[in-house]
Amino acid sequence: MIMKKAGDQVHGTGVRDLFELGGKVALITGGSRGLGLQIAKALGEMGAKIAISARKAAELEAAKAELQQHGIDALTVVNDLSKPDQVSLLVDEVVHHFGAINILVNNAGVSWGAVAEQHPIEAWNKVMTLNATSVFALSQAVANRCFIPQRSGCIIVMASTAALRAGMQMKAVAYYSSKAAALHLTRALAAEWGQFNIRVNAICPGFFPSKMASGLLQDIEADVISRTPLGRIGGDTDLQGAAVYLASEASRHVTGQYIAIDGGASIL
């Protein structure tokens, strides 16, 4: 039995309508390539207005051109989230252009390969700052500027299956730790901000042929595939369905959760 209370809203007339994002504004960090660009395409295809940020202007322009080929126009913002003073500038620019933010995808990230006993502290700080601290800082800024006043919002945190297990053939202790922090931050923010109708969920990708993972995959791809029940690594559209689901009204009663997209590797 479905029980309704005052303030409940019925959106659309069928299941397809639950996935529509028309009128929503989505900000995707690290959106110029790889997984971020894949998600930008998906949300844009479902009708969302798209803003993407990254550090390199040339990569953003290339991403904008690619999105336009799919009929999606995008605002591009050059921004370095590892610098705290740039967080509010990013929010300001997107709100100034679109008037609001409804969906935030915290995708920007970095890794550093080194055995734990030789991992530089400076590199540890760099990874933790971008992968965990900036996720909190940007989520906080968007919540205060948009989500809490409008009493609605959706945050998707791009964590990793590295947050779930430490045996992924990588020597990257800071990356493992930062993604675990991001995943638990997802739960903490979901618990606190549910009162404002803000949903916070995470996607945990396994291995995808992104720029960050390309060097590592050259050496371990065959082994990764052999340890994956579906027998392949992630592809160009494999994150899109989950991103649309978590960004849309289809998941309006889901918060503090994660979806692992890794072909089943994390269950072994």
ABEGO torsion letter per residue (X at the ends): XBBBBBGBBBBEABAAAAABABGBBBBBBGAABEAAAAAAAAAAAAGBBBBBBBABAAAAAAAAAAAAAAGBBBBBBBBBAABAAAAAAAAAAAAAAAGBBABBBBABBBBBBBBAAABBAAAAAAAAAAAAAAAAAAAAAAAAAAAAAAGBEBBBBBBBAAAABABAGBBBAAAAAAAAAAAAAAAAAAAAAAAAGBBBBBBBBBBBBBAAAAAAAAAAAAAAAAABAAGBBBBAAAAAAAAAAAABAAAAABBGBBBBBAGGAAAX
